[in-house]
Amino acid sequence: MSTSLKKFESILSPLELDVLKVLWKKNPLKVREIYNILKPKQKVALTSVAVILDRLHEKGIVSRDVEKGRGGLRYIYHPLKDQ
């Protein structure tokens, strides 16, 4: 396990860490794309994933771009920190 991953494990919740691992494997991703990857593995709500991504953004761990789409704006996330 890398030093960076150990550091993240000590400061992030288990769901925050799971979301970050998804982003490390494949990015950039939208909230629904991350949700669809996590959903088969664990019981999680779309809104929970959105809140977790917002928290990770506030902590400076992920960045987000805004995309205009049908029905409004969408955020596209990518990690700022490497695994």
C-alpha positions, -999 to 999 in steps of 0.1 A, spaced: 0 0 0 14 34 -9 22 60 16 -3 84 0 -31 59 3 -23 53 40 -24 90 46 -58 93 29 -72 63 50 -64 82 81 -83 114 71 -112 101 49 -143 82 56 -147 47 41 -171 60 14 -149 90 6 -120 66 1 -141 43 -21 -151 73 -43 -115 84 -46 -104 49 -56 -130 49 -84 -116 82 -96 -81 70 -95 -89 41 -117 -109 61 -143 -113 98 -146 -128 122 -153 -162 110 -142 -197 124 -134 -215 118 -102 -239 93 -118 -210 74 -134 -193 70 -100 -226 60 -84 -231 33 -111 -197 18 -104 -202 18 -66 -238 7 -65 -232 -31 -73 -205 -33 -46 -223 -15 -17 -256 1 -8 -252 38 -15 -275 66 -27 -268 89 -56 -272 119 -33 -246 105 -9 -221 102 -37 -228 138 -47 -223 150 -11 -190 130 -7 -177 145 -40 -185 180 -28 -167 173 5 -136 159 -14 -137 191 -35 -138 213 -4 -108 194 10 -88 200 -22 -86 163 -31 -106 164 -62 -113 191 -88 -145 196 -108 -154 211 -141 -189 223 -150 -207 210 -180 -240 223 -194 -264 195 -200 -301 187 -204 -318 198 -172 -290 221 -160 -254 220 -149 -233 188 -142 -201 185 -124 -173 163 -138 -147 152 -112 -111 142 -114 -85 136 -86 -59 163 -78 -39 139 -57 -23 107 -71 -27 74 -55 
